[in-house]
Amino acid sequence: MSKMILFACFIALAASQVSAEATERKALTIATEGASPPWDMIDTEGKLVGYDIDVGNELCRRIAVECHFVAQDWDGMIPALTVGKFDAIMSGMAITEKRKKSIAFSRPYAGGFNQLVMRKDLQLPATDTKAKINLTSIDAPQQAILEQLQSALSGKTLGVLRSSNSEAVLNELFGQVATIRSYDTQDNLHLDLAAGRIDGGLADYFTWKTFLDGKDGGTAAFYGPELSGGLWGPGVGIGVRKQDTDLVAAFDKAIDDCIRDGTLKTLSLRWFGIDISPPVAP
């Protein structure tokens, strides 16, 4: 048998194995932090709920597998995935080049942006909180806005979720002028901000909005422009092990179908009040 025929047989066998893996999966265990509402949280009955959970259950229904969601600390989420503790991550996780060195991602199932929140009693200079800056490409006027922010936040203490892209961005933009304090959970950051132990912080807009609309959020407000791009990447995706190519393909198709028929838009409006579903893939 020639080398070309052997190679063709090998490719066919590999393809059939991937296809078999995709159809043989009966259940998936999906990790989420459970502490970043409305993306994911634990309700009064101790159940994981939120946008990630609703989207995950819908995707699993479409690829005909049973979903089991488990809570996992953010810091250890990617290492736990790579060693097989669970099959996927759905926790508002941005798709970034750094993370893609360790794991694979589905196509985005959500967009979004981050924003600073600061204590009102600091009486900082006014900013345009509806302005938008994509850190992937910053023009001169946007650079001037960032420099004004750096001046206003000089000497302040800013909180952020540990091991997040927001932590990297906060250090990059303000690490030279402010004290950066990293937290194991967003809830603990909220507690310190409400108690006045920090001056503000950087996080996902929707996570902040849930806090600001709650009983402890009245002392703080959004500050500065909406920030996206750069280290945050193209959007939020499902993290899987690199070898699980069948799972990536299955999720990608299900996500595309959910975008096309409006399911992601409906779930976005339910949890966020606006449509954060990504555009249809070309």
C-alpha positions in Angstrom: 0.0 0.0 0.0 1.4 3.4 -1.0 2.2 6.2 1.5 -0.5 8.4 0.0 -3.2 5.7 0.5 -2.0 5.1 4.1 -2.2 8.8 4.7 -5.7 9.0 3.3 -6.8 6.1 5.5 -5.3 7.8 8.5 -7.2 11.1 7.8 -10.5 9.2 7.3 -10.0 7.3 10.6 -9.2 10.5 12.5 -12.3 12.2 11.1 -14.5 9.3 12.0 -13.1 9.3 15.5 -13.8 13.0 16.0 -17.4 12.5 14.6 -17.9 9.6 17.0 -16.7 11.6 19.9 -19.2 14.4 19.1 -22.1 11.9 19.0 -21.0 9.8 21.9 -21.1 12.6 24.5 -24.1 12.2 26.7 -23.4 14.8 29.3 -21.2 17.9 29.9 -19.9 19.4 33.1 -19.6 23.2 32.7 -17.8 25.4 35.3 -18.9 28.9 36.2 -17.8 31.2 38.9 -21.3 31.8 40.4 -20.3 35.3 41.7 -20.6 37.7 38.7 -24.2 38.6 38.2 -26.0 38.7 35.9 -23.6 36.5 34.0 -23.6 33.8 36.8 -24.6 33.8 40.4 -26.1 31.6 43.2 -29.8 32.2 44.0 -31.5 32.0 47.4 -32.0 28.3 46.9 -28.3 27.7 46.3 -28.8 27.1 42.5 -26.5 28.5 39.8 -28.4 30.9 37.7 -27.7 33.7 35.1 -27.1 34.4 31.5 -24.2 31.9 31.2 -26.4 29.1 32.7 -29.4 29.8 30.5 -27.2 30.0 27.4 -25.3 26.9 28.3 -28.5 24.9 28.9 -29.9 26.0 25.5 -26.7 25.1 23.7 -26.6 21.7 25.4 -30.2 21.1 24.4 -29.3 21.8 20.8 -26.4 19.5 20.7 -28.4 16.8 22.5 -26.3 16.5 25.7 -27.2 16.9 29.4 -25.6 19.9 31.1 -24.3 19.9 34.7 -23.1 23.3 36.0 -20.6 23.5 38.8 -19.2 26.5 40.7 -15.4 27.0 40.4 -13.2 29.8 41.8 -12.0 32.1 39.1 -8.3 31.8 39.9 -8.2 28.0 39.3 -10.7 27.8 36.4 -8.4 27.3 33.5 -6.0 24.9 35.3 -9.0 22.8 36.5 -10.3 22.6 32.9 -7.0 21.4 31.5 -6.7 18.6 34.0 -10.2 17.3 33.3 -12.1 18.5 36.3 -14.9 19.6 33.9 -15.5 19.8 30.2 -16.1 23.5 29.5 -16.1 27.0 31.1 -19.0 29.5 30.8 -18.3 32.4 33.1 -18.3 35.6 31.1 -14.8 34.7 30.0 -13.3 36.9 27.4 -11.5 35.3 24.4 -7.9 36.4 24.6 -4.6 35.4 22.9 -3.1 34.7 26.3 -5.8 32.3 27.3 -5.7 30.6 23.8 -2.2 29.5 24.6 -3.7 27.1 27.3 -7.3 26.4 26.0 -9.5 26.6 23.0 -12.6 28.8 22.6 -15.9 28.6 20.9 -16.9 31.6 18.8 -18.3 34.5 21.0 -21.7 34.1 22.5 -21.8 37.6 24.0 -20.1 41.0 23.6 -19.8 43.6 26.4 -17.4 46.1 27.9 -15.8 47.1 31.1 -16.0 50.3 33.0 -14.6 52.0 36.1 -16.8 52.6 39.2 -15.7 55.2 41.8 -17.0 56.4 45.1 -19.2 59.5 44.8 -17.7 61.2 47.9 -14.3 61.6 46.2 -15.8 64.4 44.1 -13.7 63.5 41.1 -13.7 65.7 37.9 -16.7 64.9 35.7 -16.3 62.4 32.8 -18.5 61.2 29.9 -19.6 57.8 31.0 -21.2 57.1 27.5 -17.9 57.6 25.6 -16.4 54.5 24.2 -12.7 53.5 23.8 -11.6 50.3 22.0 -8.1 49.7 23.4 -7.2 47.8 20.3 -6.8 51.0 18.4 -6.6 54.3 20.4 -6.6 57.7 18.6 -5.3 61.0 19.9 -8.6 62.2 21.5 -9.1 58.8 23.2 -5.5 58.9 24.5 -6.2 62.4 26.0 -9.2 60.9 27.8 -7.1 58.2 29.3 -4.5 60.7 30.4 -7.1 62.7 32.1 -8.3 59.6 33.9 -4.8 58.8 35.0 -4.5 62.3 36.5 -7.9 62.0 38.3 -7.1 58.6 39.7 -3.6 59.4 40.8 -3.1 58.2 44.4 -6.4 56.2 44.5 -6.8 52.6 45.5 -8.6 50.5 42.8 -10.0 47.0 43.1 -10.2 44.3 40.5 -10.9 40.6 40.2 -7.6 38.6 40.4 -6.4 36.8 37.3 -8.9 38.6 35.1 -8.2 40.6 32.0 -9.5 43.6 33.8 -6.6 43.2 36.3 -4.1 43.3 33.4 -5.8 46.3 31.9 -6.0 48.2 35.2 -2.3 47.6 35.8 -1.5 48.7 32.3 -3.5 51.9 32.4 -3.3 53.0 36.0 -0.6 50.8 37.7 1.9 53.7 37.6 -0.4 56.2 39.3 -2.8 54.2 41.6 -2.6 51.3 44.1 -4.1 48.2 42.5 -5.8 45.7 44.9 -6.8 42.3 43.5 -9.7 40.2 44.9 -10.6 36.6 44.8 -14.2 37.3 44.1 -16.2 40.3 42.7 -18.4 40.1 45.9 -15.4 40.8 48.1 -14.5 43.8 45.9 -18.0 45.1 46.2 -17.9 44.8 50.0 -14.7 46.8 50.3 -16.0 49.4 47.9 -19.2 49.8 49.9 -17.3 50.0 53.1 -14.9 52.7 51.7 -11.8 50.5 52.0 -11.0 51.1 48.3 -11.8 54.1 46.1 -13.2 52.3 43.1 -12.4 49.5 40.6 -12.7 48.1 37.1 -15.0 45.3 36.1 -17.6 44.1 33.5 -20.3 46.8 33.1 -23.2 44.5 33.8 -21.6 43.1 37.0 -21.2 46.6 38.2 -24.8 47.6 37.3 -26.2 44.8 39.4 -24.1 46.0 42.4 -24.9 49.7 41.8 -28.7 49.0 41.6 -28.5 47.1 44.8 -28.7 48.2 48.5 -25.0 48.8 48.8 -24.4 50.5 45.5 -25.7 54.0 46.3 -22.3 55.4 47.3 -20.6 54.7 44.0 -21.2 55.4 40.3 -19.8 54.7 36.8 -16.7 56.8 36.0 -14.9 57.3 32.7 -15.6 55.7 29.3 -16.8 52.3 28.3 -13.7 50.2 27.7 -13.4 47.2 25.3 -11.0 45.5 22.9 -7.3 45.2 23.7 -6.6 42.5 26.2 -10.3 41.7 26.4 -10.3 40.3 22.9 -13.3 39.9 20.5 -16.0 38.9 23.1 -17.1 36.2 25.5 -16.7 32.5 24.6 -16.9 29.0 25.9 -13.5 27.6 27.1 -12.7 24.0 26.3 -9.6 21.8 26.2 -7.6 22.2 23.0 -8.0 18.5 22.0 -11.8 18.7 22.2 -12.2 20.0 18.7 -15.6 18.2 18.3 -17.0 20.2 21.2 -15.8 23.5 19.8 -17.5 22.7 16.4 -20.7 21.6 18.1 -20.8 24.7 20.3 -20.0 27.0 17.3 -22.9 25.6 15.3 -25.3 25.9 18.2 -24.3 29.4 19.0 -24.7 30.4 15.3 -28.2 28.9 15.3 -29.1 30.8 18.6 -27.9 34.1 17.0 -29.9 33.5 13.8 -33.2 32.6 15.5 -32.9 35.4 18.1 -32.5 33.1 21.2 -29.3 34.9 22.3 -31.0 38.3 21.9 -34.0 37.1 24.0 -31.7 35.8 26.8 -29.6 39.0 26.6 -32.7 41.2 27.1 -33.8 39.0 30.0 -30.6 39.2 32.0 -29.0 42.5 30.8 -31.8 44.6 29.5 -30.0 45.2 26.2 -28.9 42.9 23.3 -25.3 41.8 23.7 -25.5 38.9 21.3 -22.7 38.9 18.7 -23.3 39.3 14.9 -24.0 36.3 12.7 -20.8 34.6 11.5 -19.9 35.5 7.9 
